Amino acid sequence: MRFTPYYIYSIIVFVFMATVCKANEADTATTATSHYVHQLILDYRPGAILHTNDFLKGNNPEVRTMNHDMGYHLKYAFSAPEESEQARIYRDAYQGIGVAYNDFNPQLGNPVSVYLLQGARIASLSNRLALNYEWNLGLAFGWNPYNEERNPDNRVIGSKVTAYIGLDLYLRWILSRHVDLNFGINAAHYSNGNTQFPNLGLNTVALRLGAAYYINRRQSRLAHRHEQLPPTEHSINYDIILYGAWRQRGIYEDGYPYALEGKASVMGFNFNPLYKLNHWLKLGVSLDGVYDRSAKLYYDVDYIDPDTNDQYRRPSATKQMTLGLSARAEFAMPYFNINFGIGKNFVNGTGEFGGAYEILALKVNVTKHALVHIGYTLNNFHTPKHLMLGVGWRIL
């Protein structure tokens, strides 16, 4: 079995999660009460697989459409003290960790996912009913991936470990001071981010049926429903991000996809000034630089790479570098910020660096200034590029 560094990154992410909780505790403990609200959440998620490729539609050894998905989730989350300013601003916001088991078709496997999560109230429908969201981001272990001999038709999952991204939209009903019932929908995506081929990725939709048990919650109705929010302190912060990743490069020969051997490194930076529009939203721009060692390879009939035995050459390093400018919007919450950008390269912006590029990233606030950056980038909203795993510094 080939080793994949996802295990290393999983350890790093969750160590930082523990650091986040400790680092931010001082900010909330100065409020009227220091009793954090804790919850244990159980979810049952019957769902279906979206048929995005031929393997899922029936081009598999069983010659049948793959539909089956059954998920079971156990989560722990905490919220700010009910009388704190953080609770007043970010109403019912919670964050924590979760573990899930999914029962798929045997040719896909039955992965176990470990992930970070955050959710909050979108709207109050009554004193006991609210519309909420929740996102999940983590790793899924234990797939039955593509194997040239044992599983040659599975081009959906290309590695034993993939990223897991989930988004829930659900109704939350406060049954009592200690118990909530949750009902909604979930969308999930599994992929290894172009780090190993073939990997078309798996998408699912499911119902979310669950319950949450609360500790330290004192109210049996929605808190701060009609209270006025504290005024926003408008300001500009500057985020400086350094990141790296690895990717496997795919090309087309005579109209057929072909994966080059080996992995290529990617390095980059973002310089991202952001203006705080309100408590939840920041807007700004970013200067984005990338060095991608898999970019702009060219075929040479007189050349054979001694490491990979293919006939593709790398151009000079300067041709594999680019600079771009992107517009950014950032959804700011306690502990986590979600950043989205759309941009265009203005230096060396041709070929693979041409067109528009899109960035979706999670910033994990470790301290007031330090952060961890986990992101992914696309070209023209459909062509996968590479992961963005890095660290950053925030200048306030």
Order of alpha helices (4+ residues) and beta strands (2+ residues): alpha-beta-alpha-beta-alpha-beta-beta-beta-beta-beta-beta-beta-beta-beta-beta-beta-beta-beta-beta-beta-beta-beta-beta
